Amino acid sequence: MKTKKKILFVCLGNICRSPMAECVFRDMVKKQGREEEFIIDSAATSTEEIGNPMHPGTRNKLNEMKIDCGNHRARKIQKEDYDKFDYIIGMEERNIMHIQKIVGEDSKNKIYRLLSFSKAPRDIADPWYTGDFDTTYQDIREGLEAFLKYLEKTGE
């Protein structure tokens, strides 16, 4: 049996963008009948929201899109996550910097910014500050679709 691809989505607090990416990606691969191919999780770079549930704006957007969001609780990325996951995907450049401070050197090229996979690489704005969960959802979906294409192209 093929080994599962382990994906960790990361943002600042793990209550908005990264759990949205986790849930949307889980939904996408499930609809393709590929959920058995992946282990999908999310984490924060800060300790501010540890143990807190998903932001209501994220939960509302996922419910609106009929995507299961489970019973998420925020957690912080740990140094050992670097060895546990094949891909560590931040939502913005600042996340990438903080991920690298936590896990150390990216010697195995596992750390990416989500929209770097898309045709229009950019940061995903934090809806905790913008209040715009619709744009965040659209940007995350764009990044995840491009990420899936990247995995297919590389044979993963």
C-alpha positions in Angstrom: 0.0 0.0 0.0 1.1 3.5 -0.9 2.2 5.6 2.1 -0.1 8.4 3.0 0.9 12.0 2.2 0.9 14.0 5.4 -0.1 17.6 5.0 0.0 20.3 7.7 -1.6 23.7 7.1 -0.4 26.6 9.2 -1.4 30.1 10.0 -1.0 32.5 12.9 -3.7 31.3 15.4 -5.1 28.1 13.8 -8.7 29.3 14.1 -9.3 30.9 10.7 -7.2 30.1 7.6 -5.4 26.9 8.5 -8.4 25.0 9.8 -10.4 26.3 6.7 -7.6 24.8 4.5 -7.6 21.6 6.5 -11.4 21.1 6.2 -11.6 22.2 2.5 -8.7 20.0 1.5 -10.2 17.0 3.4 -13.5 17.6 1.6 -11.8 17.9 -1.8 -9.9 14.6 -1.5 -12.9 12.9 -0.1 -15.1 13.9 -3.1 -12.3 12.5 -5.3 -12.4 9.2 -3.3 -8.8 9.8 -2.2 -9.2 10.5 1.5 -7.3 7.3 2.3 -4.2 8.8 0.6 -3.8 11.7 3.1 -3.3 12.6 6.7 -4.4 16.3 7.0 -4.0 18.6 10.0 -3.5 22.2 10.9 -1.6 24.3 13.4 -0.7 27.8 14.6 2.6 29.6 14.8 1.5 31.5 18.0 0.1 30.4 21.3 -2.6 33.0 21.4 -5.5 30.7 20.5 -4.3 27.3 21.7 -7.3 25.1 22.6 -9.8 27.5 21.1 -12.4 26.4 18.6 -12.6 27.5 15.0 -13.5 31.2 14.5 -17.3 31.5 13.9 -16.6 33.2 10.6 -14.7 30.2 9.4 -17.3 27.7 10.7 -20.1 29.8 9.1 -18.3 29.8 5.7 -17.6 26.1 5.8 -21.2 25.4 6.8 -22.4 27.6 4.0 -20.3 25.5 1.5 -21.6 22.3 3.1 -18.1 21.3 4.3 -17.7 19.4 7.5 -15.6 21.3 10.0 -15.6 18.7 12.9 -14.6 19.7 16.4 -11.4 21.6 15.7 -9.2 22.9 18.6 -6.2 25.2 17.9 -2.8 23.8 18.5 0.8 25.2 17.9 3.2 23.6 15.5 6.0 21.7 17.2 9.6 21.2 16.0 8.9 17.5 15.6 6.1 18.2 13.1 8.8 18.8 10.6 9.7 15.1 10.7 6.0 14.0 10.9 4.7 15.9 7.8 5.6 15.8 4.1 4.3 19.2 3.4 4.0 22.2 5.8 1.9 24.9 4.1 1.7 28.4 5.5 -0.9 30.9 4.4 1.5 34.0 4.1 5.2 34.8 4.2 5.1 35.8 7.9 3.8 32.2 8.7 6.7 30.8 6.7 9.2 32.8 8.7 7.7 31.7 12.0 7.4 28.1 10.9 11.1 28.1 10.1 11.9 29.7 13.5 10.0 26.8 15.2 11.1 23.8 13.1 14.6 25.0 12.0 16.2 24.7 8.6 14.0 23.4 5.8 16.6 20.9 4.6 14.0 18.6 3.0 12.1 21.4 1.2 8.8 20.7 3.0 7.7 24.3 3.7 5.5 26.2 1.2 3.2 29.1 1.0 -0.2 27.8 -0.2 -0.8 30.3 -3.1 2.8 29.6 -4.3 1.2 26.6 -6.1 -1.3 28.9 -7.9 -0.8 31.0 -11.1 -0.9 34.1 -8.9 1.4 33.6 -5.9 0.5 35.8 -3.0 -0.4 35.8 0.7 -3.8 34.9 2.0 -5.1 37.7 4.1 -6.1 36.9 7.6 -9.9 37.2 8.0 -9.5 37.7 11.7 -8.4 41.2 10.7 -10.2 41.7 7.4 -13.5 40.1 8.3 -13.7 38.8 4.7 -14.1 35.1 5.0 -15.5 34.8 1.5 -12.2 36.0 -0.1 -10.2 33.9 2.3 -12.2 30.8 1.2 -11.8 31.6 -2.5 -8.0 32.1 -2.1 -7.7 28.9 0.0 -9.7 27.0 -2.6 -7.5 28.3 -5.4 -4.4 27.3 -3.6 -5.7 23.8 -2.7 -6.8 23.1 -6.3 -3.3 24.2 -7.5 -1.7 22.1 -4.8 -3.6 19.0 -5.8 -2.6 19.5 -9.4 1.0 19.9 -8.2 0.8 16.5 -6.3 -0.7 14.8 -9.4 2.0 16.3 -11.7 4.8 15.1 -9.3 3.1 11.7 -9.0 2.4 12.1 -5.3 
